[in-house]
């Protein structure tokens, strides 16, 4: 429930963060069905028993994504890493999560998780080995328990200061402890990077894979910030739990130099590309697809088109959009409203503050019952709508610093684009996939980028997912990732 304009805009622009980071295509939520790529190989038996933590993580990140070739390759890498650990003896098992978010983490049980978004961003086996070695290092170095203990100690100090000295002193201690915990967490990330570099080198992989992946990660974050009209920064905030990406890259390179020269280990690029060929890229059709300014939800049977200039992102519980450098935003989500409750009554139930009750108007949108209204907060003006489809009410919320008549007309046109889609249209809602192609003489990043099934930013995404630093000719005979339908 949205209780203020500031909270609404924050919710519109919020994004999940993990041990790695987000990619330009955002998080897509949980509860999706398992998708099977066209590649098929026999499945290996689980090395570690499932746990309640495993079930929760899988549910939080879109369910398990089954890609047998990729799973087999990653588990082979884990077996090599386990033997090369500073304290060997553990068994690890990978689970691929069905989200385009770039993320990875590990549990003390030996369950290790990577997202298909991370697999799309990584360019070779050494890079993905570095990510998994980093996450394993968090487990073997007991970073989670150390953070918990540090947090308990910080909370105790703050409470003691509040009781023994004063509330103001307690708040001062709390602020100091927050800074200390953030710094502590940054040190852990750098330590995990260093351990990971040493581990992949002992396993025979290129130790510079860690730096290459971190560079791709930084570019991914910057691209996403640019698409969402946000200012990216390479500087670590004083309260940030992660070091800045340039610092991590520099330290990873320094650690790699201590164990070998560039090219001293196996990068495993061909084997990696073979393993990930055919995996889904970007949005999951079960949760809806963003195609340019249009969002299509095949399972629920509707589509919606944002105004020109908006960049859309399908997040875990909503579709978010921004335009005009963040001065305009939108959110499309759904709520359960009893059928006997009229939509004009629902508009006034307090889910958004500052509602202009005189503006509430019951109407229809492409034959669907609807209500429209405006609302105002201290800094934002809102054009809102509620549309009933099946057992759900879909809320379309636009926010702008100044709701001019022309801007309101554009918002209203977008609201009026909400409609059912036919079974034929629903059948066409399919995931994009990664294809592996071999460059021919005369191919350039621009010519292959033009073949990407992405209406906008195709060339930029091609450079990103292939680890190419600058546009231009490609190496004949080399293999590259393409996004195709």
C-alpha positions in Angstrom: 0.0 0.0 0.0 1.4 3.4 -1.0 1.1 5.8 1.9 2.9 8.9 0.5 4.2 10.3 -2.7 7.8 10.0 -1.6 7.3 6.3 -0.8 5.6 5.8 -4.1 8.4 7.2 -6.2 10.9 5.3 -4.2 9.0 2.1 -4.8 8.8 2.9 -8.5 12.6 3.3 -8.8 13.7 0.7 -6.2 15.8 -2.3 -7.2 17.0 -5.4 -5.4 20.7 -5.8 -4.6 22.8 -8.9 -4.0 26.4 -10.0 -3.5 27.0 -9.4 -7.2 24.8 -6.6 -8.5 21.9 -6.1 -10.9 22.1 -6.2 -14.7 20.4 -3.8 -17.1 17.4 -6.0 -17.3 16.4 -6.0 -13.6 14.8 -8.5 -11.3 11.7 -10.3 -12.4 10.4 -11.8 -9.2 9.4 -15.2 -7.9 7.0 -18.0 -8.5 7.7 -18.7 -12.1 7.5 -22.1 -13.8 10.6 -24.0 -14.7 11.8 -23.4 -18.3 13.8 -26.0 -20.2 16.2 -24.8 -23.0 16.5 -26.9 -26.1 19.8 -28.4 -24.9 19.3 -31.8 -23.2 21.8 -33.8 -21.2 21.4 -36.4 -18.4 20.9 -34.8 -15.0 23.4 -35.5 -12.2 22.2 -36.5 -8.8 22.2 -33.7 -6.1 25.4 -33.6 -4.1 23.7 -31.9 -1.2 20.3 -32.4 0.3 17.7 -29.6 -0.1 17.1 -27.4 2.9 14.4 -24.8 4.0 16.9 -22.1 3.1 17.4 -23.6 -0.4 13.6 -23.6 -0.9 13.2 -20.0 0.2 16.1 -18.8 -2.0 14.7 -20.6 -5.1 11.3 -19.1 -4.5 12.7 -15.6 -3.9 14.6 -15.6 -7.2 12.1 -16.9 -9.7 12.3 -20.7 -9.2 14.9 -23.1 -10.5 15.9 -22.8 -14.1 16.8 -26.1 -15.7 19.6 -26.0 -18.2 21.3 -29.4 -18.0 24.4 -28.5 -20.1 25.1 -25.4 -18.1 24.4 -27.2 -14.8 26.8 -30.0 -15.7 29.5 -27.6 -16.7 29.2 -25.5 -13.6 29.3 -28.6 -11.3 32.4 -29.7 -13.1 34.0 -26.3 -12.3 32.8 -26.6 -8.7 34.5 -30.0 -8.4 37.8 -28.5 -9.5 37.4 -25.5 -7.1 36.6 -27.8 -4.2 39.9 -29.6 -4.6 41.7 -26.3 -4.9 40.2 -24.6 -1.8 42.5 -23.4 0.9 40.7 -25.9 3.2 39.5 -28.6 0.8 36.9 -31.3 1.7 33.5 -29.7 1.0 31.1 -30.8 -1.7 29.2 -28.2 -3.7 26.2 -28.3 -5.9 24.9 -25.5 -8.2 21.4 -24.3 -8.7 20.6 -21.9 -11.6 18.0 -19.3 -10.6 15.4 -18.2 -13.1 16.0 -14.4 -13.1 17.9 -12.1 -15.4 19.3 -10.3 -12.3 23.1 -10.8 -12.1 23.7 -12.4 -8.7 25.3 -15.3 -7.0 25.5 -16.6 -3.4 26.3 -19.8 -1.4 25.0 -21.5 1.7 27.1 -23.3 4.3 25.3 -26.5 3.3 27.3 -26.5 0.0 24.4 -25.2 -2.1 25.7 -22.6 -4.5 23.4 -20.4 -6.7 24.0 -18.4 -9.9 21.3 -16.6 -11.9 20.9 -17.1 -15.6 21.5 -13.3 -15.9 25.0 -13.9 -14.5 25.6 -16.7 -17.0 24.6 -14.4 -19.8 27.1 -11.7 -18.6 30.0 -14.0 -18.0 32.2 -14.7 -21.0 34.2 -17.8 -20.1 34.7 -20.5 -17.6 37.4 -18.6 -15.7 35.0 -15.7 -15.1 32.2 -17.8 -13.7 34.7 -19.9 -11.7 35.9 -16.6 -10.1 32.3 -15.7 -9.1 31.7 -19.1 -7.6 35.1 -19.1 -5.8 34.2 -15.7 -4.4 30.9 -17.0 -3.0 32.6 -20.2 -1.6 35.1 -17.9 0.1 32.3 -16.2 2.0 31.3 -19.6 3.4 34.8 -20.9 4.2 35.8 -17.6 5.8 32.6 -17.7 7.9 31.7 -14.1 6.8 28.0 -14.5 7.5 28.4 -15.6 11.1 31.0 -12.8 11.6 28.6 -10.2 10.3 25.9 -11.6 12.6 28.2 -11.4 15.6 29.3 -7.9 14.7 25.7 -6.8 14.3 24.8 -8.2 17.7 27.7 -6.5 19.3 26.8 -3.2 17.7 23.2 -3.4 18.8 24.3 -4.2 22.4 26.7 -1.2 22.4 24.0 1.1 21.2 21.5 -0.1 23.8 24.0 0.2 26.6 24.9 3.7 25.6 21.2 4.7 25.5 20.6 3.3 29.0 23.8 4.3 30.8 24.4 7.6 29.1 21.6 9.1 27.0 19.3 8.6 24.0 21.4 11.0 22.1 24.6 9.1 22.9 22.9 5.9 21.9 22.0 7.4 18.5 25.6 8.6 18.1 27.0 5.1 18.9 24.4 3.6 16.4 25.6 5.9 13.6 29.3 5.0 14.3 28.5 1.2 14.4 26.6 1.5 11.1 29.8 2.9 9.5 31.9 0.3 11.1 29.6 -2.6 9.9 29.7 -1.2 6.3 33.5 -1.0 6.4 33.6 -4.5 7.9 31.4 -5.9 5.0 33.6 -4.1 2.4 36.6 -5.8 3.9 34.9 -9.2 3.6 34.1 -8.6 0.0 37.7 -7.8 -0.8 38.9 -10.8 1.2 36.5 -13.0 -0.7 37.8 -11.6 -4.0 41.4 -12.3 -3.0 40.7 -15.9 -1.8 38.7 -16.5 -5.0 41.6 -15.4 -7.3 44.0 -17.7 -5.5 41.5 -20.6 -5.6 40.8 -20.4 -9.4 44.5 -20.1 -10.1 45.2 -23.3 -8.1 42.3 -25.0 -10.0 44.1 -24.2 -13.3 41.9 -21.3 -14.4 43.0 -17.9 -15.7 43.4 -15.8 -12.5 42.5 -12.7 -14.4 38.9 -14.0 -14.9 37.9 -12.3 -11.7 38.9 -8.8 -12.9 37.3 -9.4 -16.3 34.0 -10.3 -14.7 34.1 -7.3 -12.3 34.7 -5.0 -15.3 31.7 -6.5 -17.0 29.7 -6.1 -13.8 30.6 -2.4 -13.6 29.6 -1.8 -17.2 26.3 -3.7 -16.6 25.5 -1.5 -13.6 26.4 1.7 -15.5 24.2 0.7 -18.4 21.3 0.0 -16.2 21.7 3.3 -14.4 21.8 5.1 -17.8 18.7 3.3 -19.0 16.8 4.2 -15.9 17.9 7.8 -16.0 20.0 7.5 -12.9 23.5 8.8 -12.3 26.0 6.0 -12.0 29.1 6.3 -9.8 32.2 4.2 -9.4 32.8 5.6 -5.9 31.8 3.6 -2.9 29.3 5.3 -0.6 30.6 5.5 3.0 27.6 3.4 4.0 28.0 0.9 1.2 28.6 -2.7 2.1 30.5 -3.3 -1.1 33.7 -1.7 -2.3 33.7 0.4 -5.5 34.0 -1.7 -8.7 37.3 0.0 -9.8 38.9 -0.8 -6.4 37.8 -4.4 -6.7 39.1 -4.7 -10.2 42.5 -3.2 -9.3 42.9 -5.5 -6.3 41.8 -8.5 -8.3 44.4 -7.7 -11.0 47.1 -7.3 -8.3 46.2 -10.6 -6.8 46.3 -12.3 -10.2 49.7 -10.9 -10.9 51.0 -12.5 -7.7 50.1 -16.0 -9.0 50.8 -15.7 -12.7 51.1 -13.7 -15.9 48.1 -13.1 -18.2 47.4 -16.3 -20.2 48.9 -18.5 -17.5 45.6 -20.4 -16.9 42.7 -21.9 -18.8 39.9 -19.5 -19.7 37.6 -22.3 -21.0 35.7 -20.0 -23.3 34.6 -22.5 -25.9 33.4 -25.0 -23.3 31.5 -22.2 -21.5 29.8 -20.9 -24.7 28.8 -24.5 -25.5 27.2 -24.9 -22.1 25.1 -21.7 -22.1 23.9 -21.9 -25.7 20.2 -21.7 -25.8 19.5 -20.4 -22.3 16.8 -17.8 -21.8 17.8 -14.1 -21.8 16.0 -11.3 -20.1 12.4 -11.5 -18.9 10.6 -14.7 -18.2 7.3 -15.0 -20.2 5.6 -16.5 -17.2 6.0 -13.1 -15.5 5.6 -10.9 -18.6 8.0 -9.5 -21.2 9.1 -6.0 -21.8 9.4 -5.2 -25.5 10.5 -1.6 -25.9 7.8 0.5 -24.3 5.3 -2.4 -24.2 4.7 -4.9 -21.4 3.0 -8.2 -22.4 1.7 -10.6 -19.8 0.8 -13.8 -21.7 -0.2 -15.9 -18.6 -2.6 -13.2 -17.3 -3.6 -12.1 -20.7 -3.0 -8.3 -21.0 -0.7 -5.8 -22.5 0.2 -2.2 -21.7 2.3 0.5 -23.5 4.1 3.2 -21.7 4.4 6.8 -23.1 7.2 7.6 -25.5 10.5 8.2 -23.7 9.9 5.7 -20.9 12.3 2.8 -20.1 10.4 -0.1 -18.6 11.7 -2.7 -16.2 9.7 -5.7 -15.0 10.4 -6.0 -11.3 9.4 -8.6 -8.7 6.0 -7.2 -7.9 5.4 -4.5 -10.5 6.4 -3.0 -13.8 8.5 0.1 -13.3 9.3 2.9 -15.7 11.2 6.2 -15.7 11.6 9.0 -18.2 12.9 12.6 -18.4 16.0 11.8 -16.2 13.8 10.5 -13.4 11.4 13.4 -13.3 8.6 11.1 -14.6 7.9 7.6 -13.3 5.3 4.9 -13.6 4.3 1.8 -11.8 1.9 -1.0 -12.9 1.0 -3.5 -10.2 -2.0 -5.6 -9.1 -4.1 -6.1 -6.0 -7.0 -8.2 -4.9 -10.2 -6.2 -4.5 -13.5 -7.9 -3.7 -15.8 -8.0 -6.7 -18.5 -6.2 -4.7 -16.3 -3.2 -4.1 -16.7 -0.7 -6.8 -13.5 0.8 -8.3 -14.4 4.4 -7.3 -14.8 3.2 -3.7 -11.5 1.4 -3.9 -9.8 4.6 -5.1 -10.7 6.3 -1.8 -9.5 3.5 0.5 -6.2 5.3 1.3 -3.8 3.3 -0.8 -2.5 6.6 -2.1 -2.4 9.8 -0.1 -3.4 13.2 -1.6 -6.2 11.8 -3.7 -8.4 14.4 -5.3 -11.7 12.8 -4.6 -13.5 15.1 -7.0 -11.3 13.8 -9.8 -12.4 10.1 -9.4 -14.2 9.0 -12.5 -15.6 5.5 -13.2 -15.2 4.5 -16.8 -14.1 1.6 -19.0 -10.7 0.9 -20.7 -11.1 -1.2 -23.8 -14.2 -2.8 -22.3 -12.8 -3.4 -18.9 -14.2 -1.7 -15.8 -11.9 1.1 -14.6 -11.6 4.2 -12.5 -9.3 7.2 -13.0 -8.2 10.0 -10.7 -5.4 12.4 -9.8 -3.5 12.9 -6.6 -1.0 15.4 -5.2 1.9 15.2 -2.7 4.4 17.8 -1.7 6.7 17.3 -4.7 4.7 15.0 -7.1 1.5 15.0 -9.1 -0.1 11.7 -9.9 -2.4 10.4 -12.6 -3.7 7.0 -11.4 -6.1 4.3 -12.7 -7.5 1.0 -11.5 -8.6 -1.5 -14.1 -10.4 -4.8 -13.2 -9.4 -7.9 -15.2 -10.5 -11.3 -13.9 -9.9 -11.5 -10.2 -7.3 -8.7 -10.1 -7.3 -5.0 -10.1 -4.4 -3.5 -12.0 -3.2 -0.1 -10.8 -1.4 2.2 -13.2 0.3 5.0 -11.4 2.1 7.9 -13.1 4.2 10.5 -11.2 5.5 13.8 -12.5 7.0 16.9 -10.9 4.5 18.9 -12.9 1.4 17.3 -14.5 0.9 19.6 -17.4 -2.2 19.1 -19.7 0.0 17.7 -22.4 1.7 15.3 -20.1 -1.6 14.2 -18.6 -2.8 13.5 -22.1 0.1 11.2 -22.7 -0.4 9.4 -19.4 -4.1 9.0 -20.2 -3.3 7.6 -23.6 -1.0 5.1 -22.0 -3.6 4.1 -19.4 -6.1 3.5 -22.3 -3.6 1.2 -24.0 -4.2 -1.4 -21.3 -6.2 -4.3 -22.9 -6.7 -8.0 -23.1 -4.6 -10.0 -25.5 -5.9 -12.8 -27.6 -4.8 -16.4 -27.4 -2.8 -15.9 -30.6 -1.0 -12.9 -29.1 -0.4 -14.9 -25.9 1.2 -17.7 -27.9 3.7 -15.3 -29.4 4.9 -14.2 -26.0 8.2 -16.1 -25.8 11.5 -15.7 -24.1 14.6 -14.5 -25.9 17.5 -16.9 -26.0 21.3 -16.8 -26.2 22.6 -18.1 -29.5 26.3 -18.6 -30.2 27.6 -17.5 -33.6 30.9 -17.6 -35.4 32.2 -14.3 -36.8 33.0 -14.3 -40.5 35.4 -12.0 -42.4 34.0 -8.5 -42.5 31.8 -8.9 -39.4 31.9 -6.0 -36.9 30.3 -5.5 -33.5 27.8 -3.2 -35.3 26.8 -5.8 -37.9 26.3 -8.5 -35.3 24.8 -6.1 -32.8 22.2 -5.3 -35.5 21.1 -8.9 -35.4 20.2 -8.7 -31.7 16.5 -9.2 -31.0 16.5 -6.1 -28.8 14.8 -3.1 -30.3 16.9 -0.6 -28.4 20.5 -0.8 -27.1 21.2 -3.9 -29.2 24.8 -2.9 -30.1 25.6 -1.8 -26.5 24.2 -5.1 -25.1 26.2 -7.0 -27.7 29.4 -5.3 -26.5 28.5 -5.9 -22.9 27.6 -9.6 -23.0 30.6 -10.4 -25.2 33.2 -8.5 -23.1 34.1 -6.2 -26.0 35.6 -2.9 -25.0 35.1 -0.9 -28.2 33.1 -1.1 -31.3 34.8 -2.3 -34.5 35.9 -5.3 -36.5 35.6 -8.8 -35.0 38.0 -11.7 -35.2 37.0 -14.1 -37.9 36.4 -17.5 -36.5 35.8 -16.2 -33.0 32.5 -17.1 -31.3 30.1 -14.5 -29.9 26.8 -14.4 -28.0 23.7 -13.1 -29.8 20.3 -12.5 -28.3 17.7 -14.0 -30.6 14.0 -14.9 -30.6 
